Amino acid sequence: GTSKSKVAYCKMIGGRYQAVNLKNPETIEIRLWAGTLVLAEFFASLEMTDFLVRLTKRLNNKQIQALTWSKIVSRIKRTTKYKYLLPYLKCKGLDKMERGE
């Protein structure tokens, strides 16, 4: 369907406590990361959020739908912008994992 019909569907099935909250008509709220007291993990989460926002702004819907975890990690590896993100992914073994591919 169209992007508008997908948003309408998400609003219908999703509550305000879903990973993506569309209940407020003025905002889109994203809740992806668990809380942490580890400073490096906190900054890695912020960096991943920044990376995903910047990435999705550059891609069209078809390109976004074609993304895989390994493609995302490959793009992260090609940037030097983030101090905490890649070391965190490596520490957790997420830099080589294939997520549902």
C-alpha positions in Angstrom: 0.0 0.0 0.0 0.9 3.6 0.1 2.9 5.3 2.8 -0.2 7.0 4.2 -2.1 3.6 4.4 0.8 2.0 6.2 0.9 4.9 8.7 -2.9 4.6 9.2 -2.5 0.8 9.8 0.3 1.4 12.3 -1.8 3.9 14.2 -4.6 1.4 14.3 -2.6 -1.6 15.6 0.1 0.1 17.6 -0.2 1.6 21.0 1.8 4.3 22.6 4.2 1.8 24.1 5.3 0.3 20.8 8.8 0.8 19.4 7.3 3.4 17.0 4.5 5.5 18.6 2.3 7.3 16.0 -0.5 8.1 18.5 0.4 11.8 18.7 -0.6 13.6 15.5 2.3 16.1 15.9 5.2 13.7 16.4 6.6 10.3 15.7 8.2 8.8 18.8 10.8 6.0 18.4 11.7 3.8 21.4 14.4 1.4 20.3 17.0 1.4 23.0 17.0 -0.1 26.5 18.1 2.1 29.4 21.7 1.8 30.5 24.1 3.2 33.1 27.1 2.5 30.8 28.2 5.8 29.3 29.7 4.2 26.1 26.5 2.2 25.5 24.4 5.4 25.9 26.6 7.2 23.4 26.5 4.3 21.0 22.7 4.3 21.1 22.7 8.0 20.3 25.1 7.5 17.5 23.0 4.6 16.0 20.0 6.9 16.2 21.8 9.6 14.4 23.2 7.2 11.8 19.7 5.7 11.1 18.1 9.2 10.8 20.8 10.4 8.4 20.7 7.2 6.4 16.9 7.1 5.9 16.9 10.8 4.9 19.2 10.0 2.0 17.3 6.9 0.8 14.0 6.4 -0.9 11.3 3.9 0.3 12.5 1.1 -2.0 16.1 1.5 -0.9 15.1 1.5 2.8 13.0 -1.6 2.3 16.0 -3.3 0.7 18.3 -2.6 3.7 19.6 -5.6 5.6 21.5 -5.7 8.9 24.8 -6.5 7.1 24.2 -3.6 4.7 23.6 -1.2 7.6 26.8 -2.5 9.4 28.8 -2.1 6.2 27.7 1.5 6.0 28.6 2.1 9.6 32.1 0.6 9.0 32.7 3.0 6.2 32.2 6.1 8.3 34.5 7.6 10.9 31.9 9.9 12.3 31.0 7.8 15.3 33.4 7.1 18.2 31.3 4.6 20.2 29.0 2.8 17.7 31.3 0.4 15.9 33.2 -0.6 19.1 29.9 -1.3 20.7 28.7 -3.4 17.8 31.9 -5.4 17.9 31.8 -5.9 21.6 28.3 -7.3 21.3 29.1 -9.4 18.3 26.7 -7.4 16.1 29.2 -6.3 13.5 29.2 -9.7 11.8 25.7 -11.0 12.5 23.2 -11.5 9.8 19.8 -10.4 11.2 17.1 -12.4 9.5 18.8 -12.5 6.2 
